[in-house]
Amino acid sequence: MKTLPLTLAACAALGATAAQSQEKSSRFSAEFSVELQSDFTVDSSAPGGEINNTFAIVEGALSFAFTSQTSINSTVVLEQITPPTSDSFLEDHGLYAEELYFAHDFGAAQVVLGKFNPGFGTAWDVAPGIYGVDFAEDYEITERIGAGLVIPFSTGQIEHELSVSIFNADRSVLSESLGENRGRTNRNDGGVSNTSGPESFSIALSGTFGATAYNLGLQSQARGVGDVEDQNGIVGGVSHEFGSGSMPVTLLAEVAYFDHFDGTADSATFATVGVEAPVGPVTLSAVYALRDVETLPRDHLATLSGEIEILDGLSAALAYRYGEEGGDETHTIGALLAYAF
């Protein structure tokens, strides 16, 4: 349940918005979200899998406008760095810079330089509920250093946005974290796009027409040390809001396919399908997701969630998660309290 999703297009938009508002208010702008979440794994077929974990996620999107077109922007994150193996309460949290980049708006296009999140897919952000994004997050591209170009355009009544990025994995001091230190990334760690220079790229096209939104994406991430091949992937998704009196229903679907997933010899397919609808003051949602990596057991995810807004910017959610992952089954109850300001 992310509140500050920042892909390349969102990065440029944030920088442009901050820069354009310079003369109206302060040159500095900030948005924050604070989440406190508890996961209670009430049943698991994996030995020791029945644990309770309470953790926080704090995200801040910060921007400083030098001129009406140029800004410097950052996303800082405080979250649990090490997955727990036993009951945990607010343990092992670290603070790091997920993004730090310059943005310049030329009018017809925006340019981003620095550390940012290249665009590829949207289900890792827009799938509803506390757990709906879990599988799609496997292919979200984050913490890359390079350059990006965002070009908005329209055809008839349809608004589109094309983003192109070239990048490599961040191995600077920004790859470390304060508090619980996740360690600095280096070349010997391997991993796709962990190369000496920007040898990887992604291309994303998104748009809206009426109540429908679409996204398409293509990526190639160069193999790192120890990898078999470059990872190549495609993604496509669509969402639509069906108006039904006072209860609109939103449906979404996204499918991603990868050749040499994570630099291995395996292909992989991901699929996410979700539905969301307000029922009185509560927004109900359900998600089914599939993760099929060639030589591994096929994984399944099913979630049910209910979310209610308590005050302006303050919301609470309760969810059930069923997972069949790596041959093990888990049943989890989750609770989330979130505040955005």
C-alpha positions in Angstrom: 0.0 0.0 0.0 2.5 2.6 -1.2 1.7 6.3 -0.9 4.8 7.8 -2.6 5.4 5.8 -5.8 8.2 7.4 -7.9 9.0 6.0 -11.3 11.0 8.1 -13.8 7.8 9.8 -15.0 6.7 10.6 -11.5 10.2 11.9 -10.7 10.2 14.3 -13.5 6.6 15.4 -12.7 7.5 16.0 -9.1 10.5 18.1 -10.0 8.6 20.1 -12.6 5.7 20.7 -10.2 8.0 21.9 -7.5 9.9 24.1 -9.9 6.8 25.6 -11.4 5.4 26.4 -7.9 8.6 28.3 -7.0 7.2 31.8 -7.5 3.9 30.9 -5.7 5.4 29.6 -2.5 8.7 28.4 -1.1 11.3 26.8 -3.3 11.3 23.8 -1.1 8.5 21.3 -1.0 8.0 18.0 0.7 5.6 15.1 0.9 5.7 12.4 3.6 4.0 9.1 4.3 4.2 7.2 7.6 3.0 3.6 7.8 2.9 1.2 10.8 2.1 -2.3 9.7 1.7 -5.6 11.6 1.8 -9.0 9.9 0.5 -12.0 11.8 1.3 -15.3 10.0 -1.3 -17.4 11.7 -0.6 -20.6 9.8 2.4 -21.8 7.8 3.6 -25.1 6.4 7.2 -23.9 6.6 9.0 -24.7 9.9 9.2 -21.6 12.0 7.1 -19.6 9.6 4.4 -18.6 12.1 5.8 -15.2 13.2 4.5 -11.8 14.1 6.2 -8.8 12.6 5.5 -5.1 13.3 7.4 -2.6 11.2 7.3 1.0 10.0 7.8 2.5 6.6 8.5 6.3 6.4 9.0 7.9 3.0 9.8 11.5 2.2 9.7 13.1 -1.3 11.8 16.3 -1.1 12.3 18.9 -3.8 14.2 22.2 -4.1 13.6 24.4 -7.1 16.6 26.4 -8.4 14.6 28.0 -11.2 11.1 27.6 -12.7 12.4 24.7 -14.8 15.3 23.1 -12.7 15.1 21.3 -9.4 17.0 18.8 -7.2 14.9 16.0 -5.8 15.2 13.1 -3.4 13.2 10.3 -1.9 14.4 9.0 1.5 13.1 5.8 3.0 13.1 4.4 6.5 12.1 0.7 6.6 13.0 -2.7 7.9 16.2 -3.8 6.2 16.5 -7.4 7.3 13.5 -9.8 7.0 12.8 -11.3 10.4 13.1 -15.0 11.2 11.2 -14.7 14.5 8.8 -12.4 16.2 9.9 -8.8 15.7 8.6 -5.4 16.8 10.1 -2.3 15.1 13.5 -4.0 14.7 16.3 -3.7 12.1 15.2 -0.5 10.5 17.5 1.6 8.3 17.4 5.0 6.5 18.6 5.4 3.0 18.2 7.6 -0.1 16.2 5.7 -2.7 16.5 8.6 -5.1 18.7 11.8 -5.6 18.5 13.4 -9.0 18.4 16.7 -10.9 15.4 17.4 -13.1 15.0 20.0 -15.9 11.8 20.8 -17.8 12.4 21.8 -21.4 8.7 22.2 -22.0 8.3 19.4 -24.6 10.3 17.0 -22.5 11.9 16.6 -19.0 15.3 15.3 -18.3 16.4 13.4 -15.1 20.0 12.9 -14.1 21.2 11.0 -11.0 19.8 8.2 -8.9 16.2 7.4 -9.7 13.6 4.6 -10.3 13.3 3.9 -14.1 9.7 3.2 -15.2 8.6 -0.4 -15.9 5.1 -1.6 -15.0 2.7 -0.3 -12.4 1.2 -3.2 -10.6 4.0 -3.0 -8.0 2.4 0.3 -7.0 -1.3 0.3 -8.0 -2.4 -3.2 -7.1 -4.9 -2.6 -4.2 -4.7 -3.6 -0.6 -1.9 -4.2 1.8 -0.4 -7.2 0.0 -1.6 -6.9 -3.6 1.8 -5.6 -4.8 3.9 -8.4 -3.3 4.7 -10.4 -6.4 4.9 -7.5 -8.8 7.5 -5.8 -6.6 9.9 -8.5 -7.8 10.2 -6.6 -11.2 10.1 -3.0 -9.9 13.3 -1.2 -11.0 14.7 0.9 -8.2 17.9 2.7 -7.1 19.6 3.0 -10.5 22.1 5.7 -11.5 21.8 7.2 -15.0 19.7 9.5 -17.1 16.1 9.6 -18.2 13.9 11.4 -20.6 10.1 11.9 -20.2 8.0 13.1 -23.2 4.3 13.8 -22.6 2.1 14.0 -25.7 -1.5 13.5 -26.8 -3.4 11.9 -29.6 -6.9 13.0 -29.8 -8.5 12.7 -26.4 -5.7 10.4 -25.1 -2.9 11.7 -22.9 0.3 9.7 -23.2 3.7 9.7 -21.5 6.9 8.1 -22.9 9.9 7.6 -20.7 13.3 6.3 -21.7 16.1 5.5 -19.2 19.7 4.3 -19.4 21.2 3.2 -16.1 23.3 0.9 -13.9 22.9 -0.2 -10.3 23.9 2.3 -7.6 27.2 1.4 -6.0 27.9 4.7 -4.4 27.7 5.5 -0.7 23.9 6.0 -1.3 23.5 2.3 -1.5 24.2 2.0 2.2 21.8 2.8 5.0 22.0 4.5 8.4 20.9 2.5 11.5 20.7 -1.1 10.3 23.3 -1.0 7.6 22.5 -3.0 4.5 26.0 -2.6 3.2 27.4 -1.0 0.2 26.8 -2.6 -3.2 29.8 -3.6 -5.2 30.5 -5.2 -8.6 31.2 -8.6 -7.0 27.7 -8.8 -5.6 26.5 -9.5 -9.2 22.9 -8.9 -10.2 21.5 -7.5 -13.4 22.4 -3.9 -14.3 25.3 -4.0 -11.7 27.8 -3.1 -14.4 30.7 -0.6 -14.7 28.6 1.8 -16.8 25.0 2.5 -18.0 24.6 -0.6 -20.1 20.9 -1.2 -19.2 17.8 0.5 -20.4 14.0 0.7 -20.0 11.3 2.2 -22.2 7.8 2.8 -20.8 4.6 4.2 -22.4 1.5 5.0 -20.4 -1.7 6.9 -21.0 -5.2 7.6 -20.0 -8.4 7.9 -21.9 -11.6 8.5 -19.9 -11.8 6.0 -17.2 -9.2 3.7 -18.7 -5.4 3.7 -18.2 -2.8 1.6 -19.8 1.0 0.9 -19.5 3.5 -0.8 -21.7 7.2 -1.4 -21.0 10.4 -2.9 -22.4 13.6 -3.5 -20.5 17.1 -4.9 -20.9 19.3 -5.2 -17.9 22.9 -6.2 -18.5 24.3 -9.2 -16.7 26.5 -8.6 -13.7 29.3 -10.7 -12.2 28.3 -14.4 -12.1 25.1 -13.9 -14.1 24.4 -16.2 -17.1 22.8 -13.7 -19.5 21.2 -10.2 -19.7 17.7 -10.0 -18.4 15.1 -8.9 -21.0 11.5 -8.2 -20.1 8.2 -6.8 -21.4 5.1 -5.7 -19.5 1.6 -4.6 -20.3 -1.2 -3.5 -18.0 -4.6 -1.9 -18.1 -7.1 -0.6 -15.6 -10.7 0.7 -15.9 -13.2 2.2 -13.6 -16.8 1.1 -14.1 -19.2 3.7 -12.9 -22.1 2.0 -11.1 -24.1 4.7 -9.3 -22.5 5.4 -6.0 -20.3 2.3 -6.1 -17.7 2.5 -8.9 -15.7 -0.7 -9.4 -12.1 -0.5 -10.6 -10.5 -3.5 -12.4 -6.8 -3.9 -13.2 -4.6 -6.5 -14.8 -0.9 -6.6 -15.6 1.3 -9.3 -17.1 5.2 -9.3 -17.3 7.5 -11.8 -19.0 11.2 -12.1 -18.6 13.9 -14.0 -20.5 16.9 -14.9 -18.3 15.1 -13.6 -15.1 17.6 -12.1 -12.6 20.4 -13.0 -15.0 19.7 -16.8 -14.7 18.9 -19.3 -17.4 15.2 -19.2 -16.3 12.3 -17.4 -17.9 9.6 -16.0 -15.7 6.0 -14.8 -16.0 4.2 -12.6 -13.5 0.4 -11.8 -13.6 -1.6 -9.6 -11.3 -5.4 -9.1 -11.4 -7.2 -6.9 -8.9 -10.6 -5.4 -8.2 -11.5 -2.5 -5.9 -14.8 -0.9 -4.9 -16.1 1.4 -2.1 -18.8 0.0 0.0 -20.0 2.8 2.3 -17.0 4.2 4.1 -14.9 1.1 3.4 -12.9 0.4 0.3 -12.9 -3.4 -0.4 -10.3 -5.0 -2.7 -9.1 -8.4 -3.8 -6.0 -9.5 -5.8 -4.8 -12.7 -7.3 -1.2 -12.9 -8.5 0.9 -15.5 -10.2 4.7 -15.9 -10.2 6.0 -18.6 -12.5 9.8 -19.0 -12.7 10.8 -21.7 -15.0 12.7 -24.2 -12.8 10.9 -23.3 -9.5 7.5 -24.2 -8.1 4.7 -21.9 -9.3 3.7 -19.4 -6.7 0.2 -18.1 -6.0 -1.0 -15.1 -4.1 -4.6 -14.2 -3.0 -5.5 -11.2 -0.9 -8.6 -9.6 0.6 -8.5 -6.1 2.1 -10.6 -3.4 3.6 -9.5 0.2 4.0 -11.2 3.2 5.7 -10.3 6.8 5.9 -10.3 8.0 9.5 -9.3 11.6 9.0 -7.9 13.6 6.1 -4.7 11.8 5.2 -5.1 9.2 7.9 -6.3 5.7 7.0 -6.5 2.2 8.4 -6.6 -1.2 6.7 -7.1 -4.8 7.5 -6.2 -7.6 5.2 -5.9 -11.4 4.7 -3.1 -12.9 2.6 -2.9 -16.4 1.3 0.5 -17.4 -0.2 1.8 -20.5 -1.9 5.5 -19.8 -2.3 8.3 -22.1 -2.8 6.0 -25.1 -2.1 5.0 -23.6 1.3 1.6 -22.3 2.2 1.0 -19.3 4.5 -2.1 -17.6 5.9 -1.4 -14.0 7.2 -3.6 -11.4 8.8 -2.3 -7.8 8.4 -3.2 -4.4 9.9 -2.0 -1.1 8.6 -2.2 2.5 9.9 -1.1 5.1 7.3 -0.7 8.9 7.4 0.3 11.0 4.4 1.0 14.8 4.6 
